[in-house]
Amino acid sequence: MALVRDPYFWKRFSTAVHREEEAKSDLGSATPVKEPDSWLERERRKRKRSLIWGFVIFFAVVLLVTGGVVVWWLAKHNWLQKVEP
């Protein structure tokens, strides 16, 4: 028996199964009852949250590095020292 070589196969398979279950449950329920979030919706929210935090961390690092470079440049050119006339 051959193994699946695609690393994302099981994720795609699981997503497809969950989508099918959601479609069946939507057809089966005639009354709109608030059910807990599905696995697929939780996964989408986690992905979105991870993406947002990734950008926040990236921009924070860029700001810190930029601030460090500016302070270093100012110190190197003696801009932080008083000029005597």
N, CA, C and O atoms as a GROMACS GRO file, in nm:
protein
  340
    1MET      N    1   0.084  -0.117   0.000
    1MET     CA    2   0.000   0.000   0.000
    1MET      C    3   0.089   0.124   0.000
    1MET      O    4   0.181   0.135   0.081
    2ALA      N    5   0.063   0.216  -0.089
    2ALA     CA    6   0.144   0.337  -0.101
    2ALA      C    7   0.094   0.444  -0.004
    2ALA      O    8  -0.026   0.458   0.020
    3LEU      N    9   0.189   0.516   0.052
    3LEU     CA   10   0.155   0.626   0.143
    3LEU      C   11   0.128   0.753   0.064
    3LEU      O   12   0.177   0.770  -0.048
    4VAL      N   13   0.051   0.840   0.122
    4VAL     CA   14   0.024   0.969   0.060
    4VAL      C   15   0.148   1.056   0.075
    4VAL      O   16   0.196   1.075   0.186
    5ARG      N   17   0.199   1.109  -0.036
    5ARG     CA   18   0.322   1.187  -0.032
    5ARG      C   19   0.298   1.337  -0.016
    5ARG      O   20   0.389   1.411   0.021
    6ASP      N   21   0.178   1.381  -0.043
    6ASP     CA   22   0.146   1.523  -0.032
    6ASP      C   23   0.128   1.558   0.116
    6ASP      O   24   0.042   1.500   0.182
    7PRO      N   25   0.207   1.651   0.170
    7PRO     CA   26   0.198   1.682   0.313
    7PRO      C   27   0.066   1.747   0.353
    7PRO      O   28   0.028   1.741   0.470
    8TYR      N   29  -0.004   1.809   0.260
    8TYR     CA   30  -0.128   1.878   0.294
    8TYR      C   31  -0.252   1.794   0.261
    8TYR      O   32  -0.365   1.844   0.270
    9PHE      N   33  -0.232   1.671   0.223
    9PHE     CA   34  -0.344   1.585   0.184
    9PHE      C   35  -0.446   1.572   0.297
    9PHE      O   36  -0.566   1.592   0.275
   10TRP      N   37  -0.400   1.539   0.417
   10TRP     CA   38  -0.492   1.514   0.527
   10TRP      C   39  -0.564   1.641   0.571
   10TRP      O   40  -0.680   1.635   0.614
   11LYS      N   41  -0.498   1.755   0.559
   11LYS     CA   42  -0.566   1.881   0.591
   11LYS      C   43  -0.677   1.908   0.491
   11LYS      O   44  -0.788   1.944   0.529
   12ARG      N   45  -0.649   1.890   0.363
   12ARG     CA   46  -0.751   1.909   0.260
   12ARG      C   47  -0.864   1.808   0.275
   12ARG      O   48  -0.982   1.842   0.260
   13PHE      N   49  -0.828   1.685   0.306
   13PHE     CA   50  -0.927   1.580   0.324
   13PHE      C   51  -1.019   1.613   0.441
   13PHE      O   52  -1.141   1.604   0.430
   14SER      N   53  -0.960   1.653   0.552
   14SER     CA   54  -1.038   1.687   0.671
   14SER      C   55  -1.128   1.807   0.645
   14SER      O   56  -1.244   1.809   0.688
   15THR      N   57  -1.076   1.908   0.574
   15THR     CA   58  -1.156   2.025   0.540
   15THR      C   59  -1.274   1.986   0.453
   15THR      O   60  -1.385   2.034   0.474
   16ALA      N   61  -1.251   1.901   0.357
   16ALA     CA   62  -1.358   1.858   0.267
   16ALA      C   63  -1.466   1.782   0.345
   16ALA      O   64  -1.585   1.801   0.321
   17VAL      N   65  -1.424   1.697   0.437
   17VAL     CA   66  -1.521   1.620   0.517
   17VAL      C   67  -1.604   1.715   0.603
   17VAL      O   68  -1.725   1.700   0.612
   18HIS      N   69  -1.539   1.811   0.667
   18HIS     CA   70  -1.612   1.906   0.752
   18HIS      C   71  -1.707   1.994   0.670
   18HIS      O   72  -1.817   2.024   0.716
   19ARG      N   73  -1.666   2.034   0.550
   19ARG     CA   74  -1.756   2.112   0.466
   19ARG      C   75  -1.879   2.030   0.427
   19ARG      O   76  -1.991   2.081   0.424
   20GLU      N   77  -1.856   1.903   0.397
   20GLU     CA   78  -1.968   1.816   0.361
   20GLU      C   79  -2.063   1.799   0.480
   20GLU      O   80  -2.185   1.801   0.462
   21GLU      N   81  -2.008   1.783   0.600
   21GLU     CA   82  -2.092   1.771   0.719
   21GLU      C   83  -2.172   1.900   0.742
   21GLU      O   84  -2.289   1.894   0.778
   22GLU      N   85  -2.109   2.016   0.720
   22GLU     CA   86  -2.180   2.142   0.736
   22GLU      C   87  -2.294   2.154   0.635
   22GLU      O   88  -2.403   2.199   0.669
   23ALA      N   89  -2.267   2.114   0.511
   23ALA     CA   90  -2.370   2.122   0.407
   23ALA      C   91  -2.488   2.031   0.442
   23ALA      O   92  -2.603   2.070   0.423
   24LYS      N   93  -2.460   1.913   0.494
   24LYS     CA   94  -2.567   1.821   0.532
   24LYS      C   95  -2.645   1.876   0.651
   24LYS      O   96  -2.768   1.864   0.655
   25SER      N   97  -2.577   1.935   0.746
   25SER     CA   98  -2.647   1.987   0.863
   25SER      C   99  -2.731   2.110   0.827
   25SER      O  100  -2.836   2.132   0.887
   26ASP      N  101  -2.686   2.190   0.731
   26ASP     CA  102  -2.763   2.305   0.687
   26ASP      C  103  -2.892   2.262   0.618
   26ASP      O  104  -2.996   2.326   0.634
   27LEU      N  105  -2.886   2.154   0.542
   27LEU     CA  106  -3.005   2.105   0.472
   27LEU      C  107  -3.101   2.038   0.569
   27LEU      O  108  -3.222   2.042   0.548
   28GLY      N  109  -3.049   1.976   0.673
   28GLY     CA  110  -3.132   1.901   0.766
   28GLY      C  111  -3.206   1.987   0.866
   28GLY      O  112  -3.313   1.947   0.912
   29SER      N  113  -3.156   2.102   0.901
   29SER     CA  114  -3.221   2.184   1.004
   29SER      C  115  -3.310   2.288   0.938
   29SER      O  116  -3.263   2.371   0.861
   30ALA      N  117  -3.437   2.283   0.970
   30ALA     CA  118  -3.532   2.378   0.914
   30ALA      C  119  -3.542   2.503   1.002
   30ALA      O  120  -3.570   2.612   0.951
   31THR      N  121  -3.520   2.488   1.132
   31THR     CA  122  -3.526   2.603   1.222
   31THR      C  123  -3.385   2.654   1.248
   31THR      O  124  -3.294   2.576   1.275
   32PRO      N  125  -3.367   2.785   1.240
   32PRO     CA  126  -3.234   2.839   1.264
   32PRO      C  127  -3.201   2.840   1.413
   32PRO      O  128  -3.249   2.925   1.488
   33VAL      N  129  -3.120   2.746   1.454
   33VAL     CA  130  -3.078   2.735   1.593
   33VAL      C  131  -2.931   2.772   1.600
   33VAL      O  132  -2.851   2.725   1.518
   34LYS      N  133  -2.895   2.855   1.695
   34LYS     CA  134  -2.755   2.896   1.710
   34LYS      C  135  -2.675   2.779   1.764
   34LYS      O  136  -2.689   2.740   1.879
   35GLU      N  137  -2.591   2.725   1.679
   35GLU     CA  138  -2.506   2.613   1.718
   35GLU      C  139  -2.366   2.665   1.741
   35GLU      O  140  -2.330   2.772   1.692
   36PRO      N  141  -2.286   2.589   1.816
   36PRO     CA  142  -2.147   2.632   1.836
   36PRO      C  143  -2.073   2.635   1.703
   36PRO      O  144  -2.108   2.565   1.608
   37ASP      N  145  -1.970   2.717   1.698
   37ASP     CA  146  -1.893   2.732   1.575
   37ASP      C  147  -1.837   2.598   1.530
   37ASP      O  148  -1.802   2.512   1.611
   38SER      N  149  -1.829   2.583   1.401
   38SER     CA  150  -1.777   2.459   1.346
   38SER      C  151  -1.625   2.459   1.351
   38SER      O  152  -1.561   2.562   1.374
   39TRP      N  153  -1.570   2.343   1.330
   39TRP     CA  154  -1.425   2.329   1.330
   39TRP      C  155  -1.364   2.415   1.221
   39TRP      O  156  -1.260   2.478   1.241
   40LEU      N  157  -1.428   2.416   1.106
   40LEU     CA  158  -1.375   2.490   0.992
   40LEU      C  159  -1.371   2.641   1.022
   40LEU      O  160  -1.274   2.708   0.989
   41GLU      N  161  -1.476   2.692   1.083
   41GLU     CA  162  -1.481   2.834   1.118
   41GLU      C  163  -1.374   2.869   1.222
   41GLU      O  164  -1.312   2.975   1.215
   42ARG      N  165  -1.353   2.780   1.319
   42ARG     CA  166  -1.248   2.804   1.420
   42ARG      C  167  -1.110   2.806   1.354
   42ARG      O  168  -1.025   2.888   1.389
   43GLU      N  169  -1.088   2.716   1.259
   43GLU     CA  170  -0.959   2.713   1.189
   43GLU      C  171  -0.938   2.841   1.108
   43GLU      O  172  -0.826   2.893   1.103
   44ARG      N  173  -1.042   2.893   1.046
   44ARG     CA  174  -1.031   3.018   0.970
   44ARG      C  175  -0.998   3.135   1.063
   44ARG      O  176  -0.915   3.220   1.030
   45ARG      N  177  -1.065   3.139   1.178
   45ARG     CA  178  -1.037   3.247   1.274
   45ARG      C  179  -0.894   3.239   1.326
   45ARG      O  180  -0.827   3.342   1.341
   46LYS      N  181  -0.846   3.117   1.354
   46LYS     CA  182  -0.708   3.102   1.402
   46LYS      C  183  -0.608   3.148   1.297
   46LYS      O  184  -0.508   3.213   1.329
   47ARG      N  185  -0.634   3.114   1.172
   47ARG     CA  186  -0.544   3.154   1.063
   47ARG      C  187  -0.542   3.306   1.049
   47ARG      O  188  -0.436   3.366   1.032
   48LYS      N  189  -0.660   3.368   1.055
   48LYS     CA  190  -0.668   3.514   1.044
   48LYS      C  191  -0.597   3.582   1.160
   48LYS      O  192  -0.523   3.679   1.140
   49ARG      N  193  -0.618   3.531   1.281
   49ARG     CA  194  -0.552   3.586   1.399
   49ARG      C  195  -0.400   3.572   1.389
   49ARG      O  196  -0.327   3.665   1.423
   50SER      N  197  -0.354   3.458   1.342
   50SER     CA  198  -0.209   3.438   1.326
   50SER      C  199  -0.150   3.534   1.224
   50SER      O  200  -0.041   3.588   1.244
   51LEU      N  201  -0.222   3.555   1.117
   51LEU     CA  202  -0.176   3.648   1.013
   51LEU      C  203  -0.168   3.790   1.066
   51LEU      O  204  -0.071   3.861   1.041
   52ILE      N  205  -0.269   3.833   1.140
   52ILE     CA  206  -0.270   3.968   1.196
   52ILE      C  207  -0.156   3.985   1.295
   52ILE      O  208  -0.083   4.085   1.289
   53TRP      N  209  -0.139   3.890   1.386
   53TRP     CA  210  -0.030   3.900   1.485
   53TRP      C  211   0.107   3.894   1.417
   53TRP      O  212   0.202   3.958   1.464
   54GLY      N  213   0.118   3.820   1.309
   54GLY     CA  214   0.244   3.817   1.235
   54GLY      C  215   0.280   3.953   1.180
   54GLY      O  216   0.396   3.996   1.190
   55PHE      N  217   0.182   4.023   1.122
   55PHE     CA  218   0.207   4.157   1.071
   55PHE      C  219   0.240   4.255   1.185
   55PHE      O  220   0.329   4.339   1.171
   56VAL      N  221   0.169   4.244   1.296
   56VAL     CA  222   0.195   4.333   1.410
   56VAL      C  223   0.338   4.313   1.461
   56VAL      O  224   0.409   4.411   1.485
   57ILE      N  225   0.380   4.190   1.477
   57ILE     CA  226   0.515   4.162   1.525
   57ILE      C  227   0.619   4.210   1.423
   57ILE      O  228   0.721   4.266   1.461
   58PHE      N  229   0.592   4.186   1.294
   58PHE     CA  230   0.685   4.229   1.190
   58PHE      C  231   0.705   4.381   1.194
   58PHE      O  232   0.819   4.428   1.192
   59PHE      N  233   0.594   4.457   1.200
   59PHE     CA  234   0.607   4.602   1.202
   59PHE      C  235   0.670   4.652   1.331
   59PHE      O  236   0.740   4.754   1.330
   60ALA      N  237   0.647   4.584   1.443
   60ALA     CA  238   0.712   4.623   1.569
   60ALA      C  239   0.863   4.605   1.558
   60ALA      O  240   0.939   4.691   1.603
   61VAL      N  241   0.907   4.495   1.500
   61VAL     CA  242   1.050   4.472   1.482
   61VAL      C  243   1.110   4.575   1.388
   61VAL      O  244   1.219   4.626   1.413
   62VAL      N  245   1.039   4.606   1.279
   62VAL     CA  246   1.088   4.707   1.185
   62VAL      C  247   1.101   4.842   1.255
   62VAL      O  248   1.201   4.912   1.234
   63LEU      N  249   1.003   4.881   1.336
   63LEU     CA  250   1.011   5.008   1.410
   63LEU      C  251   1.127   5.009   1.508
   63LEU      O  252   1.197   5.110   1.520
   64LEU      N  253   1.149   4.899   1.579
   64LEU     CA  254   1.261   4.893   1.673
   64LEU      C  255   1.395   4.904   1.601
   64LEU      O  256   1.484   4.977   1.646
   65VAL      N  257   1.410   4.833   1.491
   65VAL     CA  258   1.536   4.839   1.416
   65VAL      C  259   1.557   4.979   1.360
   65VAL      O  260   1.668   5.031   1.365
   66THR      N  261   1.452   5.039   1.305
   66THR     CA  262   1.462   5.174   1.251
   66THR      C  263   1.500   5.274   1.361
   66THR      O  264   1.586   5.359   1.341
   67GLY      N  265   1.436   5.262   1.476
   67GLY     CA  266   1.469   5.350   1.589
   67GLY      C  267   1.612   5.332   1.634
   67GLY      O  268   1.680   5.429   1.666
   68GLY      N  269   1.659   5.209   1.637
   68GLY     CA  270   1.797   5.182   1.675
   68GLY      C  271   1.896   5.243   1.576
   68GLY      O  272   1.999   5.298   1.617
   69VAL      N  273   1.867   5.232   1.449
   69VAL     CA  274   1.955   5.289   1.346
   69VAL      C  275   1.958   5.441   1.358
   69VAL      O  276   2.064   5.502   1.345
   70VAL      N  277   1.842   5.502   1.381
   70VAL     CA  278   1.837   5.648   1.394
   70VAL      C  279   1.916   5.694   1.515
   70VAL      O  280   1.993   5.790   1.505
   71VAL      N  281   1.900   5.629   1.628
   71VAL     CA  282   1.976   5.665   1.749
   71VAL      C  283   2.124   5.644   1.726
   71VAL      O  284   2.205   5.728   1.766
   72TRP      N  285   2.163   5.536   1.663
   72TRP     CA  286   2.304   5.510   1.636
   72TRP      C  287   2.362   5.619   1.546
   72TRP      O  288   2.471   5.669   1.570
   73TRP      N  289   2.287   5.656   1.441
   73TRP     CA  290   2.334   5.758   1.348
   73TRP      C  291   2.348   5.893   1.418
   73TRP      O  292   2.446   5.964   1.397
   74LEU      N  293   2.250   5.928   1.501
   74LEU     CA  294   2.258   6.054   1.576
   74LEU      C  295   2.377   6.055   1.671
   74LEU      O  296   2.445   6.156   1.684
   75ALA      N  297   2.402   5.945   1.738
   75ALA     CA  298   2.515   5.936   1.831
   75ALA      C  299   2.648   5.944   1.756
   75ALA      O  300   2.743   6.006   1.805
   76LYS      N  301   2.654   5.883   1.640
   76LYS     CA  302   2.778   5.882   1.563
   76LYS      C  303   2.813   6.021   1.512
   76LYS      O  304   2.931   6.057   1.504
   77HIS      N  305   2.713   6.100   1.478
   77HIS     CA  306   2.736   6.234   1.424
   77HIS      C  307   2.727   6.343   1.531
   77HIS      O  308   2.715   6.461   1.498
   78ASN      N  309   2.731   6.304   1.656
   78ASN     CA  310   2.731   6.395   1.770
   78ASN      C  311   2.615   6.491   1.770
   78ASN      O  312   2.632   6.607   1.808
   79TRP      N  313   2.502   6.450   1.730
   79TRP     CA  314   2.383   6.534   1.731
   79TRP      C  315   2.322   6.541   1.870
   79TRP      O  316   2.236   6.625   1.895
   80LEU      N  317   2.364   6.456   1.959
   80LEU     CA  318   2.310   6.454   2.095
   80LEU      C  319   2.394   6.540   2.189
   80LEU      O  320   2.360   6.554   2.306
   81GLN      N  321   2.500   6.596   2.142
   81GLN     CA  322   2.590   6.679   2.222
   81GLN      C  323   2.555   6.826   2.204
   81GLN      O  324   2.507   6.866   2.098
   82LYS      N  325   2.581   6.906   2.308
   82LYS     CA  326   2.561   7.051   2.296
   82LYS      C  327   2.675   7.110   2.214
   82LYS      O  328   2.791   7.069   2.226
   83VAL      N  329   2.639   7.206   2.131
   83VAL     CA  330   2.740   7.273   2.048
   83VAL      C  331   2.780   7.402   2.120
   83VAL      O  332   2.696   7.484   2.154
   84GLU      N  333   2.909   7.419   2.142
   84GLU     CA  334   2.957   7.540   2.206
   84GLU      C  335   2.994   7.642   2.099
   84GLU      O  336   3.064   7.609   2.003
   85PRO      N  337   2.948   7.767   2.115
   85PRO     CA  338   2.978   7.869   2.013
   85PRO      C  339   3.119   7.920   2.019
   85PRO      O  340   3.157   8.006   1.939
   0.00000   0.00000   0.00000
